[in-house]
């Protein structure tokens, strides 16, 4: 049985100290509702009329009377947030995390996400467990749908929406305390575009257009537009092409070069020219090779062979660009190859600006128009070395005609 007992005698002696003992149990609790351990109180001495009264203020050894505890009246304080106030590149799908000075719990009311001008856009009840999670001193807000990109927001709440575990309310979050902006949506990539400005016999125009379309399948990433006073706004690349009388049949087939660049000579071109000898074009048209010949020359406008040295990809008669070299190693089944061989014959315009004919045979970027003129993954890799985004699947099926020296 639990209770309070008077030791020694049931009737207090006027000249004796009496002792009160307490058994532990739920019948003896402090002001906060906490059960206290049993023990002995300080001695009671009789009053003037024999009524026991409290003994000396000093306690007896081993006696521990209940101690009072101060009530928690401190409000929780917001100490950090993610995103931080003023952030301007926040991912649209990012959670909003509020960190407080102590453990907190849901109170009553709503967390409001407003537009930059204060208009409420999302009203989230703090008790909505699908959008609000509370763990320790952190409140995580995960809106049911992502916030739109490139937009400013303000997070606010009234006092009492959040409280600490003793019920002390958070003072609230005014509209100007947590403001941020989501990152803009990435610009749509419309792919690589070649604008062709052609002059010459219209019968040849489809071959030029087909070549431009083919390179636009191999190069996949859009480049920054260029506004230029001479040619206007250029989306990726403009090529001025013409078929004209030059040196007649069997001489110079044509020439092509880039002549205007983004960020100086070491940037990718946005303009170039192509010129073809009318007599040679007529012959290639008759044999069906014209589309591949034009494809080859258009590759030079893109920078193949014409920008290798400027981009530091040539050492003597060797091409060292990493992507083309990797594709060459795969085709040759030799991971130890140090470079891609370049043409050493043909003089200026051919030597050093094409793949070696003796190694690559009918590949598109050799210096002579022989065989099927296949666009290989090596050439696609060279475009990647220049900085274009490429699609290797756009290459033609191709195998090396002869194993390179040292390969068996």
Secondary structure, DSSP 8 states (H G I E B T S, - for coil): ---EEE-S-SS--TTS-B-EEE--STTSB-TTS-B---EE---EEE-TTS-EEE--SS--TT---------------EEEEES-TT---B-TT--EEEEESS-EEE-SSEEEEEETTS-EEEEEETT-TTTEEEETTEEEE--SS---TT-EEEEEE-TTSEEETT--B---B-TTTSEEEB-----------EEEEEES-GGGHHHHHHHHHHHHHHB-S----EEETTTEEESSEEEEEEEE--S-TTS--EEEEEEEETTGGGS-EEEEEEEEEHHHHHHHHHHT-HHHHHHHHHHHHHTTTTSTTTTT-EETTEE--HHHHHHHHHHHT-TT---EEB--SS-TTTTTSSB-HHHHTTBTTBSS--TT-B--HHHHHHHHHHT--B-GGGS-----SS--TT--
